[in-house]
Every structure is written in C-alpha cells, then in structure tokens.
C-alpha cells in the first residue's frame, strides 16, 4: 500500500466514523463505541508500518549525528559516493620509495590547463598526498595538515611522524561526522611519506575519519577494479620503477577515458636522495615517455 492509498484510507475512516456513530443511535452500548474507535489503529497498523519503513532512510539521512536502526550514518556514506565520481588516485609502496599517480578529470577542452598540480600536494618536506573528491574540501584539510606539521617542527625541532600527522588530520575529519550543523568532507587522501621510525609509509583515509596503512591502494572512480588488479599484481620488495609501471598499467585499465595521455595524469614520488627525503613531481614530457616505454600508449607517428 503506497502513501496515497494510506492517506485516502484514513480520510474515509475519519469521515465514516461519525456517520457510524449516528446510525448506532441511543441503543449502542459504551462498549460498541469503544470497539469502533479502537478499530482504526488496528486497521492501519500494518500500513503505517510500511510507510514508516519506506521513510526510514529519509528520516535518518538528514543529519550526520543520527544513526539509522541498521547502525549506518547515511551522510558519511553519501560523501563516499561523491568520491566515487572523482578522478582516480593510486598509491604503491616500494622498497625505495612511494609512488602516487592521479587521474585529472578534463571536463571541457576550453578549460585552461593548470600550471600547478591538481591531484598531488606537498604537506611537508617528508610527506605528500594524492587527492580524490571535492577539491575545495581538500584545500581546507591540506592547509590544516601543513599547519600541524609546521607547529610540530617548531615545537620539537624534528619532522612530525607520518602516522601522527595522518591521525591528526583524520581527527579533524571525524569531528565533522559527530557534531550537528556540519557535513563530512567529501574527499579521500593517499598519504606518502618517510620518517626515521618506520621508513616509507602509505596511508589511505576516507570521509569518516578512518585511516589505515597500505602496501597499495586506490581511491576515486573504479577503485574496486583498481584494488583487485593491485592485489593480483603487487609483489613484495617491488622497486620504485616497477611501482610506477604497475600504477600506470592499473590506471590505464580502470580509467573511464579510452586513451591515456600525459595531460590526463599526474605522477609524484617520495624517495631518499643523499639521505634526505625528496618529493618529485614528474613533468608531462617525462610522463609521456614513461607511457610509451611501458607500453601503455603508442609513440606518436611523425607525419
């Protein structure tokens, strides 16, 4: 029974009830009146239950602070869906560095190409991240992470441990799922970094504030397919060059675009150079050569 049928049924009963009482006249006992009045909620109990069930999602998804009876936070799940429509990002941990590759969504050929990176951001000298989701939300969180890293360095005269920085940012993200009047950040991150305690590290975080360490991870569009390919092809003790090759291969097979070009990609690496942590973004020219070298795209034919 749909909502309109329930409404009509209620109206009919409300209109008919006075007439029934009038027809009963003075011969009706008090128990007769009680029987008629009590019949209304009984008649519609199952219909009202169905209506409540159909509205259950609408009732619980208006606020991030309310759990549904199934234990779900719908607004957080909707934020994760928004990330699923964003450009993909892949991170791979190797024995001598961390590789991040991101897909740039070109919405229009009239859009001016940005001279700076859109998917890769440097947080501190030893930490960088790849972004998938709403970029305006990402900018706020990246600035928050940069300030936290600089405050730690100023206070202790040493770089902030990677996991501690990730946890600090995820605490901020979690707060936006627990207080009224706020909405979750619609962005996921892949953090790549190095510290003296644990060496090279790769972390992934989502809008709920959860994070975890990964050997290889994917966020954004088609992340499930990319994650499956990474699970099959990832090898322990993989080198940085092999990690770049694997990331480009996975991204080429999971991107919505039919052709993979340097203009649609960004690649960044975190590695040690002379004992110091170095963050390096690959130029479009070198990226194009890599795509041809690894057989992802064909070399352009000179005419």
C-alpha positions in Angstrom: 0.0 0.0 0.0 1.5 3.3 -1.0 1.3 6.7 0.8 -1.6 8.0 -1.3 -3.7 4.9 -0.6 -2.9 5.2 3.2 -4.0 8.9 3.2 -7.3 8.1 1.3 -8.0 5.2 3.7 -7.5 7.4 6.7 -9.7 10.2 5.3 -12.5 7.7 4.5 -12.5 6.2 8.0 -12.4 9.6 9.7 -15.4 10.7 7.6 -17.4 7.5 8.0 -16.8 7.2 11.8 -19.3 10.0 12.8 -21.9 8.5 10.5 -21.5 5.1 12.0 -21.9 6.5 15.5 -25.0 8.5 14.3 -26.6 5.3 12.9 -26.0 3.4 16.0 -28.2 5.8 17.9 -29.1 5.6 21.6 -29.2 1.8 21.5 -25.4 1.4 21.2 -23.7 0.4 24.4 -20.4 2.2 25.5 -18.5 -1.0 24.5 -19.8 -0.5 20.9 -18.3 3.0 20.7 -15.0 1.7 22.1 -14.9 -1.1 19.6 -15.3 1.3 16.6 -12.7 3.8 18.0 -10.2 1.0 18.7 -10.6 -0.5 15.2 -8.9 2.4 13.5 -5.3 1.9 14.7 -5.7 -1.8 14.2 -6.8 -1.5 10.6 -3.9 0.7 9.7 -1.1 -0.6 11.9 0.5 -2.7 9.1 0.0 0.1 6.5 1.6 2.7 8.8 4.5 0.4 9.5 5.2 0.0 5.8 5.0 3.8 5.4 7.5 4.3 8.2 9.8 1.7 6.7 9.8 3.5 3.4 10.6 6.8 5.1 13.4 5.3 7.3 16.2 6.4 5.0 14.8 9.9 4.6 14.4 10.2 8.4 18.0 9.3 9.3 20.0 10.8 6.4 19.2 14.5 7.2 21.8 14.6 9.9 25.3 13.2 10.3 24.7 12.8 14.1 21.9 10.2 13.9 22.4 6.5 13.4 19.9 4.5 11.4 18.4 1.4 13.1 20.9 -0.6 11.0 23.8 1.3 12.5 24.6 3.4 9.4 25.5 7.1 9.0 23.9 7.9 5.6 25.6 11.3 5.2 29.0 9.8 5.6 28.1 7.1 3.0 26.9 9.8 0.6 30.2 11.6 1.0 32.0 8.4 0.0 29.7 8.1 -3.1 30.8 11.6 -4.1 34.4 10.4 -4.0 33.4 7.5 -6.3 32.7 10.0 -9.1 36.0 11.8 -8.8 39.2 11.1 -10.7 41.1 8.0 -9.6 44.3 8.1 -7.5 46.6 5.1 -6.9 49.4 4.8 -4.3 52.1 2.0 -4.2 54.7 1.4 -1.5 58.0 0.2 -2.8 61.3 -0.7 -1.1 63.0 2.5 -2.0 60.1 5.0 -2.1 56.3 5.6 -2.6 54.6 6.3 -5.9 51.4 8.3 -6.3 49.5 8.5 -9.6 46.3 10.5 -10.2 43.8 11.0 -13.0 42.9 14.5 -13.9 39.3 15.0 -15.0 39.2 17.2 -18.1 35.6 18.5 -18.0 36.0 20.7 -21.1 38.6 21.3 -23.8 38.0 25.0 -23.3 39.3 24.8 -19.7 42.7 26.4 -19.2 45.3 23.8 -18.1 46.6 24.5 -14.6 50.3 25.0 -14.3 50.3 23.5 -10.8 49.4 20.0 -9.8 45.7 19.3 -9.2 45.9 15.9 -7.6 49.3 15.9 -5.8 50.2 18.1 -2.9 53.2 18.5 -0.7 52.4 18.7 3.0 55.9 18.8 4.4 59.4 18.0 3.2 58.8 14.4 4.1 55.1 13.9 3.4 52.9 14.3 0.3 49.4 13.3 -0.6 47.1 12.5 -3.6 43.5 13.7 -3.5 40.2 12.2 -4.8 37.0 14.1 -4.2 35.9 17.7 -3.8 38.9 19.9 -4.3 37.6 22.8 -2.2 37.3 20.4 0.8 40.7 19.0 0.1 42.3 22.5 0.2 41.0 23.2 3.7 42.3 19.9 5.0 45.7 20.2 3.3 46.2 23.6 4.8 45.2 22.2 8.2 47.8 19.4 7.8 50.5 21.8 6.8 49.9 24.0 9.8 50.0 20.9 12.1 53.3 19.8 10.6 54.9 23.2 11.0 53.7 23.6 14.5 55.2 20.2 15.4 58.5 21.1 13.8 58.6 24.4 15.5 57.9 22.8 18.9 60.2 19.8 18.7 62.7 20.8 16.1 62.1 17.5 14.2 59.7 16.4 11.4 56.3 15.2 12.5 56.0 11.4 12.3 53.9 10.5 9.2 51.2 8.4 11.1 50.8 11.1 13.7 50.2 13.7 11.0 47.7 11.5 9.3 45.9 10.8 12.6 45.8 14.5 13.4 44.1 15.2 10.1 41.7 12.3 10.5 40.6 13.5 13.9 39.5 16.7 12.2 37.6 14.8 9.6 35.9 12.6 12.2 34.7 15.7 14.1 32.7 16.7 11.1 30.7 13.5 11.4 29.8 13.8 15.0 28.6 17.4 15.6 25.3 18.9 14.4 25.3 21.6 11.7 28.3 20.2 9.9 28.8 17.9 6.9 31.5 15.4 6.2 34.4 16.4 4.0 33.8 14.8 0.6 37.4 13.8 0.0 39.8 10.9 0.4 43.5 11.0 0.7 46.5 8.8 -0.1 49.4 9.9 2.1 53.0 9.1 1.2 55.9 9.8 3.5 59.1 8.8 5.3 60.2 9.1 8.8 63.1 7.6 10.9 60.8 5.4 12.9 59.1 3.3 10.2 60.7 4.4 6.9 58.5 4.7 3.8 54.7 4.6 4.5 51.5 4.8 2.6 48.2 5.6 4.3 44.6 6.0 3.0 41.8 8.0 4.7 38.1 8.4 3.9 35.4 11.0 4.9 34.6 9.1 8.1 38.0 9.8 9.6 39.2 6.2 9.4 42.7 5.6 8.1 45.0 2.6 7.5 48.4 1.7 6.3 48.6 0.1 2.8 51.1 -1.5 0.5 49.0 -0.5 -2.5 45.7 1.4 -2.5 43.3 3.1 -4.9 40.6 5.8 -4.3 38.1 7.5 -6.6 36.3 6.2 -9.6 36.5 2.5 -10.3 38.6 2.0 -7.1 37.3 -1.6 -6.6 38.5 -2.7 -10.0 41.9 -1.0 -9.4 42.2 -2.5 -6.0 41.6 -6.0 -7.4 44.3 -5.5 -10.0 46.7 -4.2 -7.4 46.0 -7.2 -5.2 46.9 -9.6 -8.1 50.0 -7.8 -9.5 51.6 -6.3 -6.4 54.8 -8.1 -5.3 56.8 -7.7 -2.1 60.1 -5.8 -2.4 58.9 -4.1 -5.5 61.2 -1.4 -6.8 60.1 2.2 -7.4 60.4 1.9 -11.2 58.3 -1.3 -11.1 55.8 0.5 -8.9 55.5 3.3 -11.5 54.9 0.8 -14.2 52.3 -1.1 -12.2 50.4 2.2 -11.3 50.3 3.4 -14.9 49.1 -0.1 -16.1 46.3 -0.3 -13.5 45.2 3.3 -14.1 45.1 2.8 -17.9 42.8 -0.2 -17.5 40.5 1.3 -15.0 40.1 4.9 -16.3 36.8 5.9 -17.9 38.8 7.5 -20.7 39.7 5.4 -23.7 43.1 6.9 -24.3 45.7 7.6 -21.6 47.9 10.7 -22.2 50.3 12.7 -20.1 47.8 15.6 -20.0 45.3 13.4 -18.1 47.8 12.1 -15.5 49.9 13.3 -12.6 52.7 11.3 -11.1 54.7 12.0 -7.9 57.3 10.1 -6.0 58.7 10.3 -2.4 62.2 8.8 -2.1 65.5 9.3 -0.4 68.3 11.2 -2.2 71.6 11.5 -0.5 70.0 10.7 2.9 67.3 13.4 2.5 63.6 12.9 1.7 62.8 14.2 -1.7 59.3 14.9 -3.2 59.4 14.9 -7.0 56.5 15.5 -9.5 57.1 14.0 -12.9 56.9 16.6 -15.8 54.4 15.9 -18.6 57.3 15.3 -21.1 58.9 12.6 -18.9 55.5 11.1 -18.1 54.7 10.8 -21.8 58.0 9.0 -22.4 57.1 6.6 -19.5 53.8 5.8 -21.0 55.5 4.8 -24.3 58.3 3.0 -22.5 55.9 0.8 -20.5 53.6 0.1 -23.5 50.7 2.0 -22.0 50.4 4.2 -25.1 51.9 4.2 -28.5 54.5 6.6 -29.6 53.2 9.4 -31.9 53.8 8.9 -35.5 55.6 11.7 -37.3 54.0 12.9 -40.5 
